[in-house]
Amino acid sequence: MTIDKIKEELNDHIGKNVTIKYNLGRNKYEKYDVKIKELYNNIFLVENSISKQIKSFSYSDVITKVIKIDF
């Protein structure tokens, strides 16, 4: 999977709700139900719909499987 392909998939889901599973290591995960907010060259922003908290992730996080996005 390439960065361009990830950007393309995320661009198709801007404004839609997705689930992000963040790998903390040692079989620990955090799960976020978020809305994809904006895409930039190296990162993308997501917003938690309940707390309105904004988080950023890099496209390389998806490639290295630090995060998993379920559309």
MIVOZA-383349 format. One record per atom (N, C-alpha, C): y, z, x. Coordinates in steps of 0.1 Angstrom, whole numbers, plus 5000, padded with zeros to 4 digits. Atoms other than C-alpha are relative to their C-alpha. Example, Ala and Ser with C-alpha at 12.3 -4.5 7.8 and 13.67 -1.06 7.14 Angstrom:
// MIVOZA-383349
498850005009 495550785123 501250005009 498950004991 498950715137 501150084992 
END
This chain:
// MIVOZA-383349
498850005008 500050005000 501250005009 498850014992 503449905014 501250074992 498849945006 506850055008 500649914990 499450095010 508049744990 499250004987 500849995012 505149774966 500350134992 499649885007 505950134959 501350004993 498750025006 509550054953 500049924987 500250095012 508549784929 499450084988 500749925011 506250014909 501050114995 499149905005 508850294908 501249944992 498950075007 511550044898 499649974985 500550035014 509449954867 500050134992 500149875008 509350324857 501350085001 498749935000 513050424862 500350054986 499649945013 514050654834 498850044991 501249965007 510450714823 499450135006 500749884995 508451034826 498849975007 501250014992 505851064853 499650145005 500549874995 503751344868 499849985015 500150004986 504051414905 499250125005 500949894995 501351614923 500350015015 499649984987 502651754956 499050085008 501049944992 500151844983 500750105010 499449904991 501152175000 499150035012 501049984990 498052175022 499050114996 501049905003 494952395022 499650014985 500450015014 494052274987 501050074990 498949955009 497352394972 500949894996 499350115006 499252164949 501150064991 498949985010 502552174929 500049884991 500050115009 502651964898 501450004993 498750015006 505951834884 499949894989 499850105011 506651654851 501449965001 498650044997 509751454860 500349864995 499550145003 511751144852 500649945013 499550074989 512450894879 501549964998 498550015002 516250894884 500649885007 499450114992 517250664913 499249975012 500750044988 515850464941 501049965011 499250034988 517350434976 499149935010 500750074990 516350265008 498850085005 501149924994 514250555021 499450114991 500449895009 513950804993 500249964985 499850025015 513750824955 500250144994 499649885007 515151094932 499350014987 500649975013 513351264903 500750124994 499349895007 514751504877 499050074991 500949925008 512851784861 500750004986 499450015014 513451734823 500450144994 499749865005 513452114816 501150075007 499049934992 515452264844 501249925005 499150094995 517451954853 500250005015 500050004986 516652014889 499649875006 500350134994 516651704911 499350025014 500850004988 514151654939 500049865006 500250134993 513851384965 498749995008 501350024993 510751234980 500249865008 499950134993 510350955006 498849914996 501050105003 508250645001 498850035009 501149974991 506150745031 499250124995 500849895006 505151065012 498949944991 501050065009 503350834988 498949935008 500950074991 501750625016 499050105007 500849904992 500550935035 499350104990 500649925010 499351085002 500450155000 499449875002 501551395004 500350024986 499849995015 502451324968 499249894994 500750095008 500551144941 500849984987 499250025012 502350984912 499149944989 500850055012 500650934878 501049954990 499150065010 502550694856 499550014986 
END
